[in-house]
Amino acid sequence: MQSVTEDDLLQVLQYGPFNVALHAAIQARGLSLESLRRRLEDQGIAVSLSTLSYWQRGRTRPERADSLRAVRGLEVILELPRHSLLTLLKPTAERSAGPWLPIEELCPEPGVKDLLDEIGDRGERQLTGLSLHDQHVIGRRRELLEVRTRAVFQAQQRGVDRWIAIYHHPQGILPSSRTARGCRFGRVRMDEASGLIAAELLFDRALGRGETYLLEYGFGFDETGPVVTEEGRGFRTPQHEFLIEVRFHPAMLPARVYRTWRPDGHTALKDSADLRMSSYHSVHFIEFGMAAGFHGIRWEWD
């Protein structure tokens, strides 16, 4: 039987389908279906051998709540990124506009590819984003004051020690300050013409395969910046968890707020839902196993 390499496994976890990814993961870890069944049973999850066999052969798919709980257990036992198998159970149209969006498709600003080329090899495929939280702070003049990000990554290969953060201000303004916790800034490249910034965030060590890493970073902007009406983030691959929050100055609240999405940088932004302002002057949404593309929030001042 031909062995399954880690590269093979990572690729099939990106592309699917579910049964092929499950079969490849079982082969890569060298476990039998009986051992999987016993280890699930140790977690209080009862799944028959025939069900596991049907799942990896594509004869049936997990659909019920107890079956999805079993899939989450399999991800742990098989040492897979969180939600990697669960994401493959979603319809293709919901999972992604494509398995891997080129950066030019996601951010059509002409300078983004040049900035990344200057920094060099980025190794995006060596990291899986498990959780990413963005907070955007809007000032009393309707301007963007700060963007804060908290992220958890999992290394898919041994030795990865950095991540590249890319930010594009809606009005093309470059940040006046930056902060980092749990990491430090390495090479930083900016494009003044378009308001693009690419920053290398260096970990405190090279990670082992499967190891997770938590970091925080942020960009600050002058209070004299232009009015902004939208914020968001683009994802090149399906994302396991994304939380975005926009906080407004209590003296300057928008009239209407919407959740937005587009599959790539060339498609018009679409409103997908109305969002409700909290009594603490903020709006948010959180999504699990969402599609690649641009996800964000826009608002109307009057």
N, C-alpha and C positions, 0 to 999 in steps of 0.2 A: 504494500500500500504506500503510495507516495505521501511523504510528510508535508505538512502545512507549515510554512514559515510565518513569522510574525508579520512580515510585509504582506503576504497573501491574506492573512487574517484581517489586517487593518483595511485592506482594499475591499474585501467582501463585506466588512461591517459598514463601509461607506455606501457601497452600491446595492447590497442585498442580492436576492430576496432573503426573507427571514430564514427559510429552511436551509438555504445554502450557507448562510452565515452561522447558523446553529451547528450544522454538521461540521463546518470548518473549525469552529471553536472547540468542539468535542475532540476532533482529530488532533488539533494543535496541543491540547492539554493531555492527551493520551488517557482519557477516562472512558470507562464503559458506561452504557446506559444504566446498568444495575447500580454502579457506584454513584451515578448522578441521582438515581431514585432514592438511594439510602441517605445521601447527604441532604437532599431536599426534605426527606422525612425527619432528619435531625433538626431541621428548622421548623417543623410542624406543618410541612406542606406535603400533602398526599397526591402523588401523580403516578399513574401506572406506567409500566415499561412500554406497553403498546402505545400509549399516548405520546411518550417521548419519541418513540420510533416514528409515529405518524408525523409529528412536528418536523423532525429533521429530514423526512422524505417528502414533505410537502403535501401529504394526503389530507391533513387537517391543519388548522391554525388556531392558536390560543385566542379566545375571544371573551370568555366569561371572566368575572373578577378574580375567582380563585386561580384560573389559568394564568392571568396576567401577573398575579402574585408569584406564581411558580417561575415565570420568565424572569422576574426581578431576582429571584433566588438563583437562577441559573447564571445570571450576569455576575453575581458574587462568586459562585463556585468556580466559574470558568475564568475568573479574573479579567472581566471585560469592562470597558468604560460604562459608567452608569447610564441607563436608558438606551444603550446602543442597540440591543435586540428589540426593546419596546418600540423604538422609533421606526424600525423596519416593519412593524405591524400596521403602521398607518398607511393609507392610500398614497401612492407615489406623488400625486398632485399636492397633497398636504405636506409631504416630507420635504420636498425640495423642487426648485425649478431646474435643478441639475445636480449631479453628485458633487461637483466641485466647481464653483463659479470663479472664473479668472478675475483677478482684482480689477481689470479694466472694465469688466461687465458690471461689477458691483459699484465701483466709483469711477465714473467716466471722466473725472477731472484729468486733464492731460499730464499733469506733473506727478501723479501718484506712482506710476511704474518707475520713473526716474529716481524718486526718493528711495524706494525700496531697493532698487539696484545699487544705489550708493551704500546702503547699509550692508548689503550682501545676503548670503544664505540665511533664510529665516526659519526654515524647518517647521512650517505650520503643521505639516502632516505628522509630526512627531508629538504633538500635543492635542489633547481633546479638551475642549471647554466644558466643564461639568456645570458651572454656575457663573453667571455674569450679571452684576447689578450696576446699573447706571443711575446716577442722580444728577439732574440739571437744575441749577438755581437761577431764577429770573429776577432781575432787580426792579426797582420802582419806576424806572424809565423804560421798562419792557425789554431791557437788554439782557444778554446772557452774562452772568457773573462767574459761574464756575461749573465744571463738569467733573464729577467724582465717579470712579469705577472701582468695584471690588470683584475680583475674579478668582475662581478656583480651576486649576488645570490638572490634567493627569498625563504623565509621560507615557507615550506608547513605545518609546525606544530608550534605551539606556544612554545617558550622556547629555540630554537636552538641558540647557541652562539659561534660556532666554526666550522672550516673546516680544513681538513687535506690535506696538500700539499705533493705530492710525486714527487721526481725527481731522474732520473737515468742518469748520464753522459754517453755519447756514449762510452767513453774509460775508464769508471769506476773510475773517479777522484772525490773526495769529494770537496765541495766548501770550500774556505778559508774565505769567509765573507757572510753575509746575511743582507738584509734590509727589512723593513716593513713600510707601511703607511696605516692608517685606521684600523690597527689591531696590535697585538703584538704576538711575538713568545711565545708559551707555551712549552710543552715538545717536544724535538727534538731528534730523534734517527737516527743513521747512521750505515751503514754496510761498513767497510773499504774494505772488500774483493771484493765487487761488485760495489762500488761507489753509493750506494743507500742512500737517505736521506728522512725521513718522518718527517714533521714538523707540529705541531699543531698551527694554526693561530686563536687567540682569538679575538672575536668581542668586541666592547666597551659596549655591552649590550645584553641581551637576546631579540630575535626578536619576534614580533607578527606574527601570521599567515598571509601570503601574503605580509609581509614587505620585502623590498629589502635592500641589503647591498653591498657597494662598498669597495674593498680593493686592495692593491698592495703589492707585495713582490718580492724579487729577491735573487739570489745567484751569488756570484762572485768567479772567479777562478784565480789561479796564471798564469802569462804570460809564464811560462815555461811548460805549459801543452802540451799533445800530439796533433797531427793533428786530426781534426774532419771533417767528410764528411756528416753528417746528423744530423737533430734535428727534434723534433716533440712532440706530446702529445697523450696519450691514453685516451679514454673516455669509461666509463663503460656503459653509456646509450647514446641515441641520444642527440646531443648537439644543442641548439637553434642558437648560433652564435659563430664561432671560427675564429679569425684572427691570423695568424702567420707570422712573419717577421724575416728575417735573414739579418743582416747588416755586410758587409765585409769591411776590411781595404782597402782604395783606392789603396794601393801599392800591394795588393795580392787579385786579383779577380779570381773566379773559371771560368773554361772554359764552363761548362754546368751546368744547374740547373733544377731539376725535382720536381714536386709534387708527394708525395708517399702516399700509404695507405695499410693497412693490417687489416683483421677482428679480429685478435687475435695475441697473442705473439708467436704462434707456426707456423704461416703461413709466407711464404716468402714475403718480402716487394716488392710491385709492383709500378712501375712508372705509374702514371695516366695522366700526362700532363707535357709539357715543360713550364718552367717559364722564364720570361724575366727580366734581370737586369735593374734597373732604372739608370738614370744618377747620382743618389745619392748613388750608390753602395749597393742597397738593393733589395731583392725580397720578395714577399709576396703572400698569397692567403687568401680569406675570404669565408666562407661557412655558409649557414643558414640551419637549420634543417637537419644536416648531420648525417650519421650512426655512431653507436658505433664502436669502434676499434681504431687503431693507425693512425693518420693523421700527415703528416710532409713534410719536404723538405730535399732533398739530393743534393749533388753537386759533381762534378768531377773537380779536380784541373788542370789536363792536360791529 
